[in-house]
Amino acid sequence: MDVETYVDLSYSQDQWFCKANNCNWPFDFSDSFFESLFSSYTVQISTPAHNDSSVTPTLWHNDQLENQRNICNDILLCHLNINSIQNKFEELVALIRKLKIHIIFISKTKIDSTYAHSQFAIPGYTLYRNDRKKGGGGILVYISTLLPSRRLKITRTYKTLESLAVEIRLGTFEMIIIGIYRPPKSVSGDYQLQLEGELNGICTWASLRRNFVNVIGDINLDRLRPDKSEGKLLLDLEVEQEPTCLIDKPTRTEKKGLSHTSTLIDVLLTNKSERFKCGGVYYPSLSDYALIYGIFKEKLQRHPNKVITFRSYKNFDDEKFTQDLSEVPCHVGEVFDDLEDHVYYWNTLMANIIDENLPLKKMRVRAKDVPYMRTKRRALATYQNDKSDSNVMKPRDKGE
């Protein structure tokens, strides 16, 4: 039996029996087998000239994805339902470093505002949070500081969804990414209508702000079951909003007795699939959910640095500086007959005093200040700053 046939049989609801030596025992497709050998799937995206994108699934192992991340610097977008972050934070950091993830949404964090922001900070990443309560729900996102980003305020309050929206600049274009977590609940009646309206509403809200929109997260709607109300709702959303789902393999497999139940409830929807190289699932063994990902064709742009030298005023004491100047032995310079020797002596005294009170420091900065800001916007910001300085009220004379 080949690998792909084995994987397909593992997701079947039928009961399978081992015929070796006529034992007729039920055959159990073990979780450890898939974690070690077949724990990553990738969807290669190819977009033809027309609007319909073709998605061809291919099988990748975890180690193949890891090897790919070691040789390329393409921007990686991920989502993981971690099912409580507080006891898995170190493993999460190791995963982010290992796969060189640039953007990762984490759902079901199960933390609240009593947890300090610094407790979950990762050097080199910007953290945005949307907590619900301790022990349930919650969503956050880590974004590499190499990517200019900002959090967007969603003015509407959604009752069926927990959401977090960010705007990120990739090279010459900007995009909106919405992270979503929907707590599991039966999809029927008024709740189904409300959920459908809120999903369409948040997608429309983002589309009105940017042409490039991505929706990623755990929405607990099984895309593998279009005959059910939950699967039909998700497919109707894709028809109405016209996004492409980059995930087509199960993202969670539950063992119930002797059978396995597989669902595709974590999705990555995008309205510009041509911007992605591929998408797929990866099993980090941090929870019973798979990590879903999409790899952009855009590579991370590293801006050149330069080293500047400056005087540090951090510990400057004006009284001590004045005292040092008053104690300078200027009269000693009179013993020199040559004018140049006199000037050299004076400059040496002043340089020693300045170096003592205002030491030289070196700092590495970007060679080009705010490289992602457009020229016109930078000029406008400079103009507004100059204008605000000139409008500072000056004290009036007593006679006025």
C-alpha positions in Angstrom: 0.0 0.0 0.0 1.4 3.4 -1.0 1.6 6.4 1.3 -1.3 8.4 -0.2 -3.6 5.4 -0.1 -2.8 4.8 3.5 -3.5 8.4 4.4 -6.9 8.3 2.5 -7.9 5.1 4.3 -7.0 6.7 7.7 -9.7 9.4 7.1 -12.4 6.8 6.2 -15.3 6.2 8.6 -15.3 2.5 7.7 -13.9 -0.2 9.9 -10.7 -1.9 8.7 -9.4 -5.3 9.7 -5.9 -6.8 9.6 -5.8 -10.1 7.5 -2.2 -11.0 8.5 -2.0 -14.6 9.7 -5.9 -14.6 9.7 -6.0 -12.6 12.9 -9.0 -10.5 11.7 -8.2 -7.8 14.4 -9.5 -4.3 13.9 -6.7 -2.2 12.4 -6.0 1.1 14.2 -4.4 3.9 12.2 -2.2 5.3 15.1 -1.8 9.0 15.7 2.0 8.5 16.2 2.3 7.2 12.7 0.9 10.3 11.1 2.8 12.6 13.4 6.1 11.1 12.5 5.6 10.4 8.8 2.6 12.0 7.2 2.0 15.1 9.3 2.2 17.9 6.7 0.2 18.5 3.6 0.8 21.2 1.1 -1.5 22.7 -1.5 0.3 24.0 -4.5 -1.6 27.1 -5.9 -1.6 27.7 -9.7 -3.7 30.5 -11.1 -4.7 30.4 -14.8 -5.5 33.4 -16.9 -9.2 33.4 -15.8 -10.6 34.0 -12.3 -11.0 30.3 -11.4 -7.9 29.1 -9.5 -7.0 25.5 -9.7 -5.7 23.9 -6.5 -3.7 20.7 -6.7 -2.9 18.9 -3.4 0.5 17.2 -2.9 1.9 15.4 0.1 4.8 16.9 2.1 6.3 15.7 5.3 7.1 18.0 8.2 10.8 17.7 7.6 10.4 18.8 4.0 8.6 22.0 5.1 11.4 22.6 7.7 14.1 22.1 5.1 12.3 24.5 2.7 12.2 27.2 5.4 16.0 26.8 5.9 16.8 27.7 2.2 14.2 30.4 1.5 13.1 33.6 3.0 9.5 33.8 1.6 7.0 35.3 4.0 5.1 32.7 6.0 1.6 33.2 7.4 0.3 30.7 9.9 -2.6 30.0 12.3 -2.7 27.6 15.2 -5.4 26.7 17.7 -3.1 26.2 20.7 -5.8 25.5 23.3 -4.2 27.6 26.1 -1.0 29.4 25.5 0.2 29.9 29.1 1.7 26.5 29.5 2.9 26.1 25.9 4.6 29.5 25.3 8.2 28.2 25.2 7.3 25.5 22.7 5.5 28.1 20.6 8.5 30.3 20.6 10.7 27.4 19.5 8.2 26.6 16.7 8.2 30.2 15.4 12.1 30.3 15.4 12.3 26.8 13.8 10.0 27.6 10.9 11.0 31.3 10.6 7.4 32.3 10.8 6.7 36.0 10.0 3.0 36.2 10.9 1.2 33.8 13.1 -2.3 34.0 14.6 -2.9 32.0 17.8 -6.5 31.2 18.8 -8.1 29.8 21.9 -5.4 31.5 24.0 -7.5 31.3 27.2 -5.9 34.3 28.8 -7.3 37.7 30.0 -6.0 41.2 30.8 -4.5 40.0 34.1 -1.7 38.4 32.1 1.0 41.1 31.4 1.7 41.9 27.8 5.4 41.3 28.5 4.7 37.8 29.7 4.1 36.7 26.1 6.4 39.1 24.2 8.8 37.6 21.7 11.9 39.7 20.7 11.7 40.7 17.1 7.9 40.4 17.0 5.0 42.8 17.5 2.2 41.4 19.6 -1.5 42.3 19.3 -4.1 40.6 21.6 -7.9 40.3 21.8 -8.5 38.5 25.0 -11.9 37.1 26.1 -11.6 35.6 29.5 -9.3 33.3 31.4 -10.0 29.7 30.5 -11.8 30.3 27.2 -11.5 31.8 23.8 -9.1 34.7 22.9 -6.9 35.4 19.9 -3.6 37.1 19.4 -1.1 37.6 16.6 2.7 37.9 16.3 4.1 39.9 13.4 7.8 40.2 12.6 9.1 43.7 13.3 10.6 43.6 9.8 7.1 43.9 8.5 5.4 47.4 9.0 2.1 46.7 10.6 -0.7 48.3 12.6 -3.8 47.0 14.3 -7.2 48.0 12.8 -10.1 48.9 14.9 -13.2 46.9 14.1 -16.0 49.2 14.9 -18.8 46.6 14.9 -19.2 44.1 17.8 -19.6 40.6 16.6 -21.5 38.1 18.9 -20.7 34.9 17.1 -17.0 35.6 16.3 -13.8 36.7 18.0 -11.7 38.7 15.6 -8.4 40.6 15.3 -7.6 42.6 12.2 -4.2 43.9 11.2 -2.8 45.8 8.2 0.6 44.8 6.9 2.8 46.2 4.2 4.5 43.7 1.9 6.9 45.3 -0.5 4.9 47.6 -2.7 1.4 46.5 -1.6 -0.7 46.5 1.6 -3.0 43.8 2.8 -5.5 43.2 5.6 -5.4 39.9 7.6 -8.3 39.0 9.8 -7.8 36.4 12.4 -11.1 34.7 13.5 -12.0 32.2 16.2 -15.6 30.9 16.4 -16.5 29.0 19.6 -18.1 25.7 18.7 -21.9 25.9 18.6 -24.6 24.1 16.7 -25.3 26.0 13.4 -29.0 26.3 13.0 -32.0 28.7 13.2 -31.4 32.4 14.1 -27.8 31.7 15.1 -27.0 30.4 11.6 -28.4 33.6 10.1 -26.5 35.8 12.5 -23.3 33.9 11.9 -23.7 34.1 8.1 -24.4 37.8 8.3 -21.4 38.5 10.5 -19.0 36.5 8.4 -20.1 38.4 5.3 -20.0 41.7 7.2 -16.4 41.4 8.4 -15.2 40.3 4.9 -17.0 43.2 3.3 -15.6 45.7 5.9 -12.1 44.6 5.0 -12.6 44.6 1.3 -13.8 48.2 1.4 -10.4 49.2 2.9 -7.9 47.1 0.9 -7.9 45.2 -2.3 -5.9 42.4 -0.8 -7.7 40.6 2.1 -6.9 37.3 3.9 -9.1 35.6 6.5 -7.4 32.9 8.7 -8.5 31.1 11.8 -10.6 28.4 13.4 -14.2 29.0 12.5 -15.4 25.5 13.5 -17.3 25.0 10.2 -16.3 21.7 8.6 -15.5 22.4 4.9 -15.3 18.7 4.2 -19.1 18.3 4.7 -20.9 20.5 2.2 -24.1 18.6 2.8 -24.3 19.8 6.4 -25.4 23.3 7.3 -22.0 24.3 8.6 -20.2 23.2 5.5 -22.8 24.8 3.2 -22.5 28.1 5.1 -18.8 28.3 4.5 -19.1 27.4 0.8 -21.8 30.0 0.4 -19.4 32.5 1.9 -16.8 31.6 -0.7 -19.3 32.0 -3.5 -20.5 35.4 -2.3 -17.2 36.9 -1.3 -15.2 34.9 -4.0 -12.2 34.0 -1.9 -10.0 30.9 -2.5 -9.4 28.5 0.4 -5.7 27.4 0.4 -6.4 24.5 2.8 -8.1 21.3 1.5 -6.8 18.6 4.0 -8.2 17.9 7.5 -6.9 20.1 10.2 -8.1 18.1 13.2 -8.5 14.3 13.7 -10.3 13.0 16.7 -10.2 9.4 17.8 -13.6 8.0 18.8 -13.4 4.4 19.8 -11.9 2.5 16.9 -12.6 5.1 14.3 -11.2 8.5 13.5 -13.2 11.6 12.7 -11.5 14.2 10.5 -12.6 17.8 10.0 -11.4 20.8 8.2 -12.3 23.7 10.5 -9.2 25.9 10.2 -9.2 27.8 7.0 -7.1 30.4 5.1 -9.2 32.4 2.7 -7.7 34.9 0.3 -9.0 37.0 -2.6 -5.6 37.0 -4.3 -4.4 33.4 -4.5 -1.8 34.4 -7.1 0.1 36.1 -4.3 0.7 32.8 -2.6 3.2 30.1 -3.5 1.5 27.3 -1.6 -0.6 26.5 1.4 -1.0 23.5 3.7 -1.1 22.0 7.2 1.7 21.1 9.6 1.5 19.2 12.9 3.6 20.7 15.7 2.1 18.5 18.4 1.2 21.5 20.6 -2.5 20.7 20.5 -4.8 18.3 18.7 -5.1 20.9 15.9 -2.9 21.3 12.9 -1.1 24.5 12.1 -2.3 25.9 8.8 0.0 28.1 6.7 0.4 30.0 3.5 3.7 31.0 1.9 3.7 34.3 0.0 5.7 34.7 -3.2 6.9 38.0 -1.8 10.3 37.7 -0.1 11.1 39.6 3.1 13.0 42.8 2.3 15.8 43.6 4.7 16.7 47.2 4.7 20.4 48.1 4.9 21.8 49.5 8.1 24.4 52.1 8.9 26.3 53.1 12.1 26.1 56.6 13.4 28.2 58.3 16.1 26.6 60.8 18.5 27.0 62.5 21.8 25.0 61.0 24.7 23.2 63.5 26.9 21.7 60.8 29.0 23.8 61.5 32.1 24.7 65.1 31.3 25.1 67.4 34.4 25.2 71.1 33.4 26.5 72.1 36.8 29.4 69.6 36.6 30.1 70.8 33.0 30.3 74.4 34.1 32.6 73.5 37.0 34.9 71.6 34.8 35.1 74.6 32.4 36.0 76.9 35.2 38.8 74.7 36.3 40.5 74.5 32.9 44.2 75.7 33.2 44.0 78.0 30.2 47.1 80.1 31.5 49.3 77.1 30.7 48.9 77.7 27.0 50.7 81.0 27.3 54.0 79.2 27.6 53.8 78.3 23.8 55.2 80.9 21.4 53.7 79.3 18.3 50.0 80.1 17.7 49.3 76.6 16.3 50.6 75.0 19.5 48.4 77.3 21.6 45.3 76.3 19.6 46.2 72.6 19.8 46.5 72.8 23.6 43.2 74.6 23.9 41.4 72.1 21.6 42.8 69.2 23.6 41.5 70.6 26.9 38.0 71.2 25.5 37.9 67.8 23.8 38.8 66.1 27.1 36.1 67.9 29.0 33.4 67.3 26.4 34.3 63.6 26.1 34.0 63.2 29.9 30.6 65.0 30.1 29.2 64.0 26.7 30.7 60.6 25.8 30.6 59.4 22.2 28.2 56.5 21.4 27.6 54.4 18.4 24.2 53.1 17.2 23.1 51.0 14.3 20.1 52.5 12.4 18.4 52.1 9.1 20.3 53.6 6.2 17.0 55.1 5.0 14.6 56.5 7.6 11.1 54.9 7.4 11.8 53.1 4.1 8.2 51.9 3.8 6.7 55.5 4.0 5.8 57.0 0.7 7.7 60.2 -0.4 4.6 62.3 -0.4 3.5 61.1 3.0 7.0 61.8 4.5 7.0 65.3 3.0 3.5 66.0 4.4 4.6 64.8 7.9 7.6 67.1 7.7 5.5 70.0 6.7 3.0 69.4 9.5 5.8 69.2 12.1 7.3 72.5 10.8 3.9 74.1 10.8 3.1 73.0 14.4 6.5 74.4 15.6 5.8 77.8 13.9 2.3 78.0 15.5 3.6 77.7 19.1 2.2 80.7 21.0 4.8 83.2 22.0 4.5 85.1 25.3 3.0 88.5 24.9 4.6 91.7 26.2 3.1 93.2 29.2 2.0 96.2 27.2 -0.1 94.1 24.8 
